[in-house]
């Protein structure tokens, strides 16, 4: 049974889902995705854990805070959530930008974090000005800002990279026509509600829904670089807990730069900064917990094994016994 709740931490209302009982795990989705991206894996985790999945500020049902989107600000939100809601040292897993948020928490609140799975985070590639000068995703962010909130228009003009040296691929016109029509009908019938098209593949369905209830200001902060207030190398070097870094599919294009979250040089730099870091590279799409949930669950189990037994909880399990 998954239940949904709201909590206000440091003056910002955050929405989250929770299921199960046991040692806590906190899941932080990537940019534009709501907590529901973890629906495939929450039931399995909830058998032995208390599992929390968050909507990051500006996402889903969490509060929109225009002009206040930075990696460290979202990291502080996560730390406050750990202190006020979870109230025990937790395993963390974050996808994409959610991974950077988890890394910030691990570096700055080590007593609250037992271990971290960094699921294809844009580690180092989102530092400024590299994100602007060396990544295709900056072009994608620019497209998001230029087209949203016209969600149908976003898809009809979307172009995606496929292979190194190949021209960008237009979003298939027949699919864009069908999807655009369905989006507009949904918006007319349910104004102000998230666009949830049940018949789409799960990853596309959640992407559409996430964009429909998302503060474009979060992406604007990626376009202008204001989100990049975090020294990612310093955070990685200071994080003392066990950590698994998962790299999904990526490649370099002579014109577009890095297509994906990290390249091999980023992985080498990460390993040099944190020698005990466990690095995995898989030929999987960016949101691995949706594309390969069984393999992702195995990595969570590995992080937990590396972290060792959880601290003993006192009484009703609401706080940790120290010493």
C-alpha positions as CSV (number, residue, x, y, z in Angstrom):
1,X,0.0,0.0,0.0
2,X,1.5,3.3,-1.2
3,X,0.2,6.4,0.5
4,X,0.9,10.1,-0.4
5,X,1.6,12.9,2.0
6,X,2.8,16.5,2.1
7,X,5.3,18.0,4.5
8,X,6.6,21.6,4.9
9,X,10.4,21.7,5.5
10,X,12.3,25.0,5.7
11,X,9.2,26.8,4.5
12,X,8.7,24.7,1.3
13,X,5.9,22.1,0.8
14,X,7.2,18.8,-0.5
15,X,5.0,15.9,-1.7
16,X,6.1,12.3,-1.2
17,X,4.9,8.7,-1.3
18,X,5.7,6.1,1.3
19,X,5.3,2.3,1.6
20,X,6.4,-0.5,3.8
21,X,8.3,-0.8,7.1
22,X,11.9,-1.3,8.0
23,X,15.2,0.5,7.4
24,X,14.5,3.6,5.3
25,X,15.3,4.1,1.6
26,X,14.6,7.5,0.0
27,X,14.2,7.8,-3.8
28,X,14.8,11.0,-5.7
29,X,13.6,11.2,-9.3
30,X,15.3,13.0,-12.1
31,X,14.4,16.3,-13.7
32,X,10.8,16.6,-14.7
33,X,9.8,13.2,-13.4
34,X,7.4,12.8,-10.5
35,X,7.7,10.3,-7.6
36,X,5.6,7.9,-9.6
37,X,8.6,6.9,-11.8
38,X,9.5,4.6,-8.9
39,X,6.2,2.6,-9.0
40,X,7.8,-0.4,-10.5
41,X,10.4,-0.8,-7.7
42,X,8.6,0.5,-4.6
43,X,6.6,-2.7,-3.9
44,X,9.7,-4.9,-4.0
45,X,11.6,-2.5,-1.7
46,X,8.7,-2.1,0.6
47,X,8.8,-5.8,1.6
48,X,11.7,-5.1,3.9
49,X,12.1,-1.3,4.0
50,X,10.2,1.8,4.6
51,X,10.4,3.5,1.2
52,X,10.0,7.2,0.5
53,X,9.7,8.6,-3.0
54,X,9.8,12.4,-3.3
55,X,8.7,15.1,-5.7
56,X,11.6,17.5,-5.9
57,X,10.6,21.2,-5.4
58,X,9.1,22.4,-8.7
59,X,8.0,18.9,-9.7
60,X,4.8,16.9,-9.3
61,X,2.7,18.1,-6.4
62,X,5.6,19.8,-4.5
63,X,5.7,23.5,-4.3
64,X,6.9,25.6,-7.2
65,X,9.6,28.1,-6.1
66,X,10.5,30.2,-9.1
67,X,14.0,31.6,-9.0
68,X,15.1,29.2,-6.2
69,X,16.3,26.2,-8.1
70,X,19.8,25.1,-7.4
71,X,21.4,21.7,-6.7
72,X,22.4,22.7,-3.2
73,X,19.0,24.2,-2.4
74,X,17.4,20.9,-3.4
75,X,20.0,19.0,-1.4
76,X,19.1,21.0,1.7
77,X,15.4,20.0,1.1
78,X,16.5,16.4,1.1
79,X,18.5,16.8,4.3
80,X,15.5,18.5,6.0
81,X,13.2,15.7,4.8
82,X,15.6,13.1,6.3
83,X,15.7,14.9,9.6
84,X,12.0,15.7,9.9
85,X,10.2,12.8,8.1
86,X,12.6,9.8,7.8
87,X,14.3,10.4,11.2
88,X,16.9,7.7,10.8
89,X,20.0,7.2,8.6
90,X,18.8,6.1,5.2
91,X,19.9,4.6,1.9
92,X,19.5,7.1,-0.9
93,X,19.0,6.6,-4.6
94,X,18.7,9.5,-7.1
95,X,18.3,9.4,-10.8
96,X,20.0,12.1,-13.0
97,X,19.8,15.5,-11.2
98,X,18.3,13.5,-8.2
99,X,21.7,11.8,-8.0
100,X,23.4,15.1,-7.5
101,X,20.8,16.0,-4.8
102,X,21.6,12.8,-3.0
103,X,25.4,13.4,-3.4
104,X,25.0,16.8,-1.8
105,X,23.1,15.3,1.2
106,X,25.7,12.6,1.6
107,X,28.5,15.1,1.7
108,X,26.8,17.6,4.0
109,X,24.7,15.4,6.3
110,X,26.8,12.2,6.7
111,X,25.1,11.1,9.9
112,X,21.8,10.8,7.9
113,X,23.0,8.8,4.9
114,X,24.1,5.1,5.1
115,X,24.8,4.7,1.4
116,X,23.9,6.1,-2.0
117,X,23.1,4.7,-5.5
118,X,23.9,7.4,-8.0
119,X,21.8,6.4,-11.0
120,X,23.3,8.0,-14.1
121,X,23.8,11.5,-12.6
122,X,25.2,14.2,-14.8
123,X,28.3,14.3,-12.6
124,X,30.7,17.1,-13.7
125,X,28.8,17.6,-17.0
126,X,26.4,20.0,-15.3
127,X,29.1,22.2,-13.9
128,X,29.1,25.7,-15.5
129,X,30.1,26.6,-18.2
130,X,30.7,23.0,-19.3
131,X,27.0,22.2,-19.4
132,X,26.5,25.1,-21.9
133,X,29.6,24.4,-24.0
134,X,30.0,20.6,-24.0
135,X,26.6,18.9,-23.7
136,X,23.6,18.2,-26.0
137,X,21.3,18.3,-23.0
138,X,21.7,22.1,-22.8
139,X,20.1,22.3,-26.3
140,X,17.3,20.1,-25.0
141,X,16.8,22.4,-22.0
142,X,16.6,25.4,-24.3
143,X,13.9,23.6,-26.3
144,X,12.0,22.9,-23.1
145,X,12.0,26.6,-22.1
146,X,11.1,27.8,-25.6
147,X,8.1,25.5,-26.0
148,X,6.5,24.7,-22.7
149,X,3.8,25.0,-21.4
150,X,2.7,24.1,-24.9
151,X,3.2,20.4,-24.3
152,X,1.9,19.3,-27.7
153,X,4.1,21.9,-29.4
154,X,7.1,20.6,-27.4
155,X,6.8,17.1,-28.9
156,X,5.9,18.2,-32.4
157,X,9.2,20.2,-32.7
158,X,11.4,17.8,-30.6
159,X,14.6,16.5,-32.2
160,X,16.8,13.8,-30.7
161,X,20.3,12.5,-31.2
162,X,20.6,8.8,-32.1
163,X,24.3,8.0,-33.0
164,X,27.6,9.8,-33.2
165,X,27.8,11.8,-36.4
166,X,24.2,11.3,-37.4
167,X,21.7,14.2,-37.9
168,X,19.1,14.8,-35.2
169,X,16.0,12.7,-35.6
170,X,12.7,14.5,-35.6
171,X,10.1,13.1,-33.2
172,X,8.0,10.8,-35.5
173,X,5.3,13.0,-37.1
174,X,2.5,10.4,-36.8
175,X,3.2,9.9,-33.2
176,X,3.6,13.6,-32.6
177,X,0.2,14.2,-34.2
178,X,-1.5,11.4,-32.1
179,X,0.2,12.5,-28.9
180,X,-0.5,16.2,-29.5
181,X,-4.1,15.6,-30.1
182,X,-4.5,13.4,-27.0
183,X,-2.7,16.0,-24.9
184,X,-5.0,18.9,-26.1
185,X,-8.1,16.8,-25.6
186,X,-7.0,15.9,-22.0
187,X,-6.2,19.6,-21.3
188,X,-9.6,20.7,-22.5
189,X,-11.5,18.1,-20.6
190,X,-9.4,18.5,-17.4
191,X,-8.0,22.0,-17.2
192,X,-5.3,22.5,-14.6
193,X,-4.9,18.7,-14.1
194,X,-1.7,16.6,-14.8
195,X,-1.8,15.1,-18.3
196,X,-1.9,11.3,-17.7
197,X,-2.4,9.2,-20.8
198,X,-2.7,5.6,-19.6
199,X,-2.1,4.0,-23.0
200,X,1.4,5.4,-23.4
201,X,4.5,3.3,-22.5
202,X,5.2,3.9,-18.9
203,X,8.4,6.0,-19.3
204,X,6.7,8.2,-21.9
205,X,3.5,8.4,-19.9
206,X,5.5,9.6,-16.8
207,X,7.6,12.0,-18.9
208,X,4.4,13.6,-20.3
209,X,2.8,13.8,-16.9
210,X,5.9,15.2,-15.3
211,X,6.2,18.0,-17.9
212,X,2.6,18.9,-17.5
213,X,2.9,19.7,-13.8
214,X,6.5,21.0,-13.8
215,X,7.9,24.5,-13.2
216,X,9.8,25.4,-16.3
217,X,11.9,27.7,-14.1
218,X,13.8,24.6,-13.0
219,X,14.9,24.1,-16.6
220,X,15.5,27.8,-17.0
221,X,18.0,27.5,-14.2
222,X,19.8,24.9,-16.3
223,X,19.8,27.1,-19.4
224,X,21.3,30.1,-17.6
225,X,23.6,28.1,-15.3
226,X,22.1,29.3,-12.0
227,X,21.3,25.8,-10.9
228,X,25.0,24.9,-10.9
229,X,26.0,26.2,-7.5
230,X,27.5,22.9,-6.3
231,X,31.2,21.8,-6.3
232,X,30.5,18.3,-7.4
233,X,34.1,17.1,-7.1
234,X,34.4,18.4,-3.5
235,X,31.1,16.8,-2.6
236,X,32.2,13.4,-3.9
237,X,35.6,13.7,-2.1
238,X,33.8,14.5,1.2
239,X,31.2,11.8,1.0
240,X,32.2,9.0,3.3
241,X,29.4,6.5,2.9
242,X,29.5,3.6,0.5
243,X,28.4,4.7,-3.0
244,X,27.7,3.0,-6.3
245,X,27.8,5.1,-9.5
246,X,25.8,3.8,-12.4
247,X,26.5,5.1,-15.9
248,X,23.8,4.5,-18.5
249,X,24.1,4.9,-22.3
250,X,26.1,7.9,-23.5
251,X,28.3,8.9,-26.4
252,X,30.2,11.8,-27.8
253,X,29.2,13.6,-31.0
254,X,31.6,15.9,-32.9
255,X,29.0,18.6,-33.1
256,X,26.7,18.0,-30.1
257,X,29.3,17.2,-27.5
258,X,28.4,14.8,-24.7
259,X,25.1,13.0,-25.3
260,X,24.3,11.4,-22.0
261,X,25.1,12.1,-18.4
262,X,28.8,11.2,-18.1
263,X,31.8,10.2,-20.3
264,X,34.7,7.9,-19.4
265,X,36.8,10.9,-18.3
266,X,34.0,11.8,-15.8
267,X,34.1,8.3,-14.4
268,X,37.8,8.3,-14.1
269,X,37.7,11.6,-12.2
270,X,35.0,10.3,-9.9
271,X,37.0,7.2,-9.1
272,X,40.1,9.3,-8.4
273,X,38.2,11.6,-6.0
274,X,36.6,8.7,-4.2
275,X,38.7,5.5,-4.5
276,X,36.2,3.3,-2.8
277,X,33.5,4.3,-5.3
278,X,31.9,1.3,-7.1
279,X,31.4,2.1,-10.8
280,X,29.0,0.3,-13.1
281,X,28.5,1.1,-16.8
282,X,25.3,-0.4,-18.4
283,X,24.0,0.0,-22.0
284,X,20.6,1.1,-20.6
285,X,18.4,4.2,-21.1
286,X,18.9,7.1,-18.7
287,X,16.0,6.2,-16.3
288,X,17.4,2.8,-15.4
289,X,14.9,2.0,-12.6
290,X,12.1,2.1,-15.3
291,X,14.1,0.4,-18.1
292,X,15.6,-2.4,-16.0
293,X,14.0,-2.5,-12.6
294,X,15.3,-6.0,-11.6
295,X,18.9,-5.0,-12.3
296,X,18.4,-1.7,-10.5
297,X,17.0,-3.5,-7.4
298,X,20.1,-5.6,-7.4
299,X,22.3,-2.5,-7.3
300,X,20.2,-1.1,-4.3
301,X,20.9,-4.5,-2.6
302,X,24.6,-4.1,-3.3
303,X,24.6,-0.6,-1.8
304,X,22.8,-1.9,1.3
305,X,25.4,-4.7,1.6
306,X,28.2,-2.3,1.4
307,X,26.6,0.0,4.0
308,X,26.3,-2.9,6.6
309,X,23.6,-3.4,9.2
310,X,21.3,-0.3,9.9
311,X,21.6,1.4,13.2
312,X,19.4,0.1,16.0
313,X,16.2,2.0,16.4
314,X,14.7,2.7,19.8
315,X,11.1,2.2,20.9
316,X,8.7,2.9,18.1
317,X,11.6,3.2,15.5
318,X,11.3,7.0,15.4
319,X,15.0,7.7,16.2
320,X,18.4,6.2,16.3
321,X,20.1,5.0,19.5
322,X,23.6,6.6,19.5
323,X,26.4,4.6,20.9
